Amino acid sequence: MSRTTRALCATAVTAGLVFASACAPSSQQNQATDAKQVSVLPAGMSLSGKPGTPAPKPLAQRASLKVGIPSKLELEAPALLAQVYGEFGKENLDVTFVTDTVPNLLTLLGQDKIDLVYAGAQALVFNALRHGVPIRWVSGVASSSPDSGVYMSTKYGSKASDFNPASLKGKNIGVNPGGLAAPSEYGLYDLITKGGLKPADVRMTPFSDIAAMVQALNNGSIDGATLGPPFTASIKPGTAFNAEGGYPDSMQIAGYFATTDLLGEHRDAGVAFFRAVERTVNTHLSGDYHQDTDVMTKMAQQLGTTVDTLRIAPSVPFDFNVPAESVASLQKMYQAVPNTLQIDSPVKPEELIDLSLVIDAAQGK
C-alpha cells in the first residue's frame, strides 16, 4: 500500500467514514511484516532492570523521532523525563513531542508524519489495522492504574467487596467522552458484565470536564463516575467508594503505537528510544518515586502541575508489557457498543502487538 493510500485510509478510519476498497488489507498485510515481531513477552523475561540500565548505545548517525502525545499525563513521564535527563541525547537521538487529539495523531501516524503515538488502545486502532494501516502496539505503559476506577455513591455501598454490580441497572454513571468506546472505561464495562447486565442497562452521561463530573458525584446528581487521579482527590470523604479498578493486571489499555516503518527501516531509532525510556524508568521512576523530590519537581514542571497534586495518588507501576489478553478484552467491550468496531473479523494479538522494540531495548541491543 502506498503512503498516499495509507493516509487516506487513516483519515477514513479516524473520521469513521465508509471505507473504499483500496483500504481493504491484503492477506500479506494481515501477517507479521517483520521477522523479529514478538507478540508475547517470553516466559521469565523482564523489561525492568537496575538503575542506569540498559546502557546507552549511541546510534552511528544522529536520528530524529516525532512522538505524538494527546496531553501531558504522569503515564507519559518516562518519555518526557528521558528528554529532561538527557537520555535521548545519550543515544544520539533527537525527540520532538507533538500534541494533538488521539484521532489526529493516529492519522498523522498513518501518513508517516510522526513515528510514535502514546494513546489508549481505542477502537480506532483496531479499525485502522483492519483497513490497511500497518499499525502496531509496541509498548505498554503501566501494570495497573492506581486510584483509578468506578467510584459509586455510598448510597449503594461502602467498599468494592460489598457492592453488587447488578445494582448498576438504571443508574446514571458519569463517563469520559466516548463512553465504552474508550479503553479508559474498561473498569465500568467489567463491572457491568459482572452484574450480568448489558451496557444499555446503564445510563452513561459523558463529561468533557472531569472536574464537573466529580462535582456531580459529590452533589448526588449522578450515581457514580469513572475517575482517576488527580480528580479522585476532589471526591468528598464519605461520598463515594471505588467499586472497581480501572483494569486488571492481566491486561493493558494504553501505550505506544507505531507503524511497521519504525519496526523495519528505522528500527535502530525505535530501539534507541525505548532504551532511553526504559533507562529513565529504571533510574528515576521505580518503586515509590513520588518520594524523590528531584524527580517530582522535574515531573511537575513537565506536566504543568504541582508536586503536591502529583503526590495525591500513588506512584505509577510502569510496565512496558502488553498482555495478549488485552486485544480480545478490549474488542469485546467495543463490540458491545453499536457502530464502534468497523472490522470484518476479530484482530488477533499477533496481528497488533509487537514487543520486539522494548525487548531489544531491555537487552541492550
C-alpha positions as CSV (number, residue, x, y, z in Angstrom):
1,M,0.0,0.0,0.0
2,S,1.4,3.4,-0.9
3,R,1.8,6.2,1.7
4,T,-0.9,8.2,-0.1
5,T,-3.4,5.4,0.1
6,R,-2.5,4.7,3.7
7,A,-3.0,8.3,4.6
8,L,-6.5,8.2,3.0
9,C,-7.3,5.0,4.9
10,A,-6.1,6.5,8.2
11,T,-8.2,9.6,7.7
12,A,-11.2,7.5,6.9
13,V,-10.6,5.3,9.9
14,T,-10.4,8.2,12.3
15,A,-13.3,10.0,10.8
16,G,-15.5,7.0,11.0
17,L,-16.3,7.2,7.3
18,V,-17.2,4.4,4.8
19,F,-14.1,2.7,3.6
20,A,-13.1,2.4,0.0
21,S,-11.9,-0.9,-1.4
22,A,-8.4,0.5,-1.6
23,C,-8.3,0.4,2.2
24,A,-9.0,-3.3,2.4
25,P,-5.9,-5.2,3.7
26,S,-4.3,-7.8,1.6
27,S,-3.5,-11.2,3.1
28,Q,0.1,-10.1,3.3
29,Q,-0.8,-7.0,5.3
30,N,-2.7,-9.3,7.7
31,Q,0.5,-11.1,8.6
32,A,3.5,-10.0,10.6
33,T,5.7,-7.8,8.5
34,D,8.9,-8.1,10.5
35,A,10.7,-11.3,11.3
36,K,11.6,-10.0,14.7
37,Q,8.0,-9.5,15.7
38,V,7.3,-10.8,19.3
39,S,3.6,-10.6,20.3
40,V,4.0,-12.2,23.7
41,L,6.8,-11.5,26.3
42,P,8.8,-14.7,26.6
43,A,8.4,-16.5,29.9
44,G,10.8,-15.3,32.5
45,M,11.8,-12.2,30.6
46,S,11.7,-8.8,32.4
47,L,11.6,-5.4,30.8
48,S,12.9,-3.7,34.0
49,G,16.4,-3.5,35.3
50,K,18.9,-1.8,37.6
51,P,19.4,2.0,37.6
52,G,21.5,3.1,34.6
53,T,20.3,0.2,32.5
54,P,20.0,-0.5,29.7
55,A,23.3,1.3,28.9
56,P,23.3,3.8,26.1
57,K,24.3,2.5,22.7
58,P,24.6,5.7,20.6
59,L,23.4,5.5,17.0
60,A,26.1,5.7,14.4
61,Q,24.3,8.6,12.8
62,R,22.1,11.2,14.5
63,A,18.4,10.3,14.2
64,S,15.2,12.1,14.9
65,L,11.8,10.9,16.0
66,K,8.5,12.7,16.4
67,V,6.3,11.3,19.2
68,G,2.6,12.2,19.5
69,I,1.0,12.7,22.9
70,P,-2.6,13.7,23.5
71,S,-1.8,15.5,26.7
72,K,0.8,15.6,29.4
73,L,0.0,12.9,32.0
74,E,2.1,11.1,34.5
75,L,1.8,8.0,32.4
76,E,3.8,9.8,29.8
77,A,6.5,10.8,32.3
78,P,9.1,8.2,31.2
79,A,9.4,9.8,27.7
80,L,9.1,13.4,29.0
81,L,11.7,12.8,31.7
82,A,14.0,10.9,29.3
83,Q,14.2,14.2,27.5
84,V,14.8,16.2,30.6
85,Y,17.5,13.9,31.9
86,G,19.3,13.9,28.5
87,E,18.7,10.2,28.0
88,F,17.8,10.6,24.3
89,G,20.9,12.6,23.7
90,K,23.0,9.7,25.1
91,E,21.5,7.6,22.3
92,N,22.4,10.2,19.6
93,L,18.6,10.7,19.2
94,D,16.5,13.8,18.8
95,V,12.9,13.5,20.0
96,T,10.2,16.1,19.3
97,F,6.8,15.8,21.0
98,V,3.7,16.6,19.0
99,T,0.5,17.3,21.0
100,D,-3.0,16.7,19.4
101,T,-6.1,14.6,19.8
102,V,-5.7,10.8,19.5
103,P,-7.6,10.6,16.3
104,N,-5.5,13.3,14.7
105,L,-2.3,11.7,16.0
106,L,-3.3,8.3,14.6
107,T,-3.9,9.9,11.2
108,L,-0.5,11.5,11.3
109,L,1.0,8.2,12.2
110,G,-0.7,6.6,9.2
111,Q,0.7,9.4,7.0
112,D,4.2,8.8,8.3
113,K,4.3,12.4,9.6
114,I,5.1,11.1,13.2
115,D,6.9,8.0,14.3
116,L,5.2,7.0,17.6
117,V,1.9,7.8,19.3
118,Y,1.1,7.5,23.0
119,A,-2.6,6.6,23.3
120,G,-5.2,4.4,24.7
121,A,-6.0,1.3,22.6
122,Q,-9.1,2.8,21.1
123,A,-11.4,1.1,18.7
124,L,-9.8,3.4,16.1
125,V,-6.6,1.4,16.4
126,F,-8.3,-1.9,15.6
127,N,-10.3,-0.3,12.7
128,A,-7.1,1.2,11.3
129,L,-5.3,-2.1,11.3
130,R,-8.1,-4.0,9.7
131,H,-8.4,-1.3,6.9
132,G,-4.8,-1.3,5.8
133,V,-2.8,0.9,8.2
134,P,0.2,-1.2,9.4
135,I,-0.1,-0.1,13.0
136,R,1.4,-2.0,15.9
137,W,1.1,-1.8,19.6
138,V,4.8,-1.7,20.5
139,S,4.7,-0.9,24.2
140,G,2.5,-0.8,27.3
141,V,2.7,1.9,30.0
142,A,1.7,0.5,33.4
143,S,0.7,-2.7,35.1
144,S,-2.2,-1.0,36.8
145,S,-3.9,2.4,37.3
146,P,-3.5,3.4,40.9
147,D,-6.7,5.1,42.4
148,S,-8.5,4.9,39.0
149,G,-11.8,3.1,38.7
150,V,-15.5,3.3,39.0
151,Y,-16.5,5.4,42.0
152,M,-20.0,4.7,43.3
153,S,-22.1,6.8,45.6
154,T,-22.1,5.5,49.2
155,K,-25.9,5.2,48.8
156,Y,-25.0,1.8,47.2
157,G,-22.3,0.5,49.5
158,S,-19.1,1.4,51.2
159,K,-16.4,-0.9,49.6
160,A,-15.9,-3.0,46.5
161,S,-16.4,-6.3,48.3
162,D,-19.9,-5.3,49.4
163,F,-21.0,-3.8,46.1
164,N,-23.5,-5.8,44.0
165,P,-22.7,-5.0,40.3
166,A,-26.3,-5.9,39.3
167,S,-27.4,-2.7,41.2
168,L,-25.9,-0.7,38.3
169,K,-29.1,-1.3,36.4
170,G,-30.8,2.0,35.7
171,K,-28.1,4.0,37.5
172,N,-26.6,7.2,36.0
173,I,-22.8,6.9,35.7
174,G,-20.5,9.7,34.6
175,V,-18.0,8.7,31.9
176,N,-15.3,10.2,29.8
177,P,-16.2,11.3,26.3
178,G,-16.7,8.3,24.1
179,G,-18.0,6.1,26.9
180,L,-17.4,2.4,26.3
181,A,-15.7,3.2,23.0
182,A,-12.7,4.4,25.0
183,P,-10.4,2.0,26.8
184,S,-10.4,4.1,30.0
185,E,-13.9,2.8,30.6
186,Y,-12.9,-0.8,30.7
187,G,-13.5,-0.9,34.5
188,L,-17.1,0.1,34.0
189,Y,-17.6,-2.4,31.3
190,D,-16.1,-5.1,33.5
191,L,-18.4,-4.2,36.3
192,I,-21.5,-4.2,34.0
193,T,-20.5,-7.6,32.8
194,K,-20.0,-9.0,36.4
195,G,-23.5,-7.8,37.1
196,G,-25.0,-9.8,34.3
197,L,-26.1,-6.6,32.6
198,K,-25.7,-5.0,29.2
199,P,-24.3,-1.5,28.5
200,A,-27.9,-0.4,27.6
201,D,-29.0,-1.2,31.1
202,V,-26.8,1.6,32.5
203,R,-27.3,5.3,31.8
204,M,-24.0,6.8,30.9
205,T,-23.5,10.6,30.9
206,P,-20.3,11.8,29.2
207,F,-18.4,14.7,30.7
208,S,-15.7,16.6,28.8
209,D,-15.0,18.5,32.0
210,I,-13.8,15.9,34.5
211,A,-13.8,18.3,37.4
212,A,-17.5,18.9,36.7
213,M,-18.1,15.1,36.8
214,V,-16.5,15.0,40.3
215,Q,-18.8,17.8,41.4
216,A,-21.8,16.0,40.0
217,L,-20.8,12.9,42.0
218,N,-20.3,15.0,45.1
219,N,-23.7,16.6,44.9
220,G,-25.5,13.4,44.1
221,S,-26.7,14.3,40.6
222,I,-25.0,11.2,39.3
223,D,-24.8,7.8,40.9
224,G,-21.2,7.0,40.0
225,A,-18.3,8.1,37.8
226,T,-15.2,6.7,36.2
227,L,-12.3,8.7,37.7
228,G,-8.6,8.7,38.1
229,P,-6.0,11.0,39.8
230,P,-5.7,13.8,40.4
231,F,-9.6,14.2,40.2
232,T,-10.1,11.4,42.8
233,A,-8.7,13.7,45.4
234,S,-11.6,16.0,45.0
235,I,-14.2,13.4,46.0
236,K,-15.7,14.5,49.3
237,P,-14.9,12.0,52.1
238,G,-17.9,9.6,52.7
239,T,-19.4,10.5,49.3
240,A,-18.2,7.6,47.1
241,F,-16.1,4.5,47.1
242,N,-14.0,2.7,44.5
243,A,-16.2,-0.2,43.3
244,E,-13.9,-1.4,40.5
245,G,-10.4,-0.7,39.4
246,G,-9.5,0.8,36.0
247,Y,-8.3,-2.5,34.5
248,P,-7.0,-5.9,35.8
249,D,-3.3,-6.7,35.9
250,S,-3.9,-9.3,33.2
251,M,-4.4,-6.6,30.5
252,Q,-3.2,-3.3,29.2
253,I,-5.3,-0.4,27.8
254,A,-2.7,2.1,26.6
255,G,0.9,2.5,25.4
256,Y,2.9,3.5,22.3
257,F,1.8,2.7,18.8
258,A,4.0,2.8,15.7
259,T,3.8,1.5,12.1
260,T,5.9,-1.1,10.5
261,D,8.2,1.6,9.2
262,L,9.7,2.1,12.6
263,L,9.8,-1.6,13.2
264,G,11.6,-2.0,9.9
265,E,13.7,0.6,8.1
266,H,14.0,2.8,11.2
267,R,14.2,0.1,13.8
268,D,17.5,1.2,15.3
269,A,15.9,4.6,16.2
270,G,12.9,2.8,17.8
271,V,15.1,0.6,19.9
272,A,17.2,3.7,21.0
273,F,14.0,5.5,22.0
274,F,12.9,2.6,24.3
275,R,16.4,2.1,25.7
276,A,16.3,5.7,26.9
277,V,12.7,5.4,28.2
278,E,13.4,2.1,30.0
279,R,16.6,3.5,31.5
280,T,14.7,6.5,32.7
281,V,12.2,4.3,34.5
282,N,14.9,2.0,36.0
283,T,16.9,5.0,37.2
284,H,14.2,7.5,38.2
285,L,10.7,6.1,38.2
286,S,10.9,2.7,40.0
287,G,9.4,2.0,43.4
288,D,7.9,4.9,45.3
289,Y,9.5,7.6,43.2
290,H,6.9,10.1,44.5
291,Q,9.2,10.5,47.5
292,D,12.1,11.7,45.3
293,T,12.0,15.4,45.3
294,D,14.2,16.0,42.3
295,V,12.2,13.6,40.1
296,M,8.9,15.0,41.3
297,T,10.0,18.6,40.8
298,K,11.0,17.9,37.2
299,M,7.9,15.9,36.5
300,A,5.6,18.7,37.9
301,Q,7.4,21.2,35.6
302,Q,6.8,18.9,32.6
303,L,3.2,18.2,33.4
304,G,2.3,21.8,34.3
305,T,1.1,20.9,37.8
306,T,2.5,20.8,41.4
307,V,4.4,18.2,43.3
308,D,1.6,18.1,45.9
309,T,-1.0,17.4,43.3
310,L,1.0,14.5,41.8
311,R,1.6,13.0,45.3
312,I,-2.1,12.7,45.9
313,A,-2.1,9.4,44.0
314,P,0.4,6.5,44.5
315,S,3.5,6.2,42.2
316,V,2.7,4.5,38.9
317,P,3.9,0.9,38.4
318,F,5.4,1.5,34.9
319,D,5.4,-1.7,32.8
320,F,6.1,-1.9,29.1
321,N,4.5,-5.3,28.5
322,V,1.2,-5.7,26.6
323,P,-0.5,-8.9,27.7
324,A,-2.1,-10.7,24.8
325,E,-5.5,-10.8,26.6
326,S,-5.7,-7.0,26.1
327,V,-6.6,-7.4,22.5
328,A,-9.6,-9.7,23.0
329,S,-10.9,-7.9,26.1
330,L,-10.9,-4.5,24.5
331,Q,-12.6,-5.8,21.3
332,K,-15.3,-7.5,23.4
333,M,-16.1,-4.1,25.0
334,Y,-16.1,-2.3,21.7
335,Q,-18.4,-4.9,20.2
336,A,-20.9,-4.1,22.9
337,V,-21.2,-0.5,21.5
338,P,-23.0,-0.3,18.2
339,N,-21.0,1.1,15.2
340,T,-17.8,1.3,17.2
341,L,-15.8,-1.6,15.7
342,Q,-15.7,-1.5,11.9
343,I,-13.9,-4.8,11.2
344,D,-14.9,-7.9,9.4
345,S,-13.1,-10.3,11.7
346,P,-11.5,-10.0,15.2
347,V,-8.0,-8.8,15.4
348,K,-5.6,-11.4,16.9
349,P,-2.8,-10.4,19.4
350,E,-0.1,-11.4,16.9
351,E,-1.5,-9.0,14.3
352,L,-1.4,-6.0,16.5
353,I,1.1,-6.5,19.3
354,D,4.9,-6.3,18.6
355,L,7.1,-6.0,21.7
356,S,10.4,-6.5,19.8
357,L,11.5,-2.9,20.3
358,V,11.1,-2.9,24.0
359,I,12.6,-6.4,24.3
360,D,15.7,-5.4,22.2
361,A,16.0,-2.3,24.3
362,A,15.9,-4.1,27.6
363,Q,18.5,-6.5,26.3
364,G,20.8,-3.6,25.4
365,K,20.7,-4.4,21.7
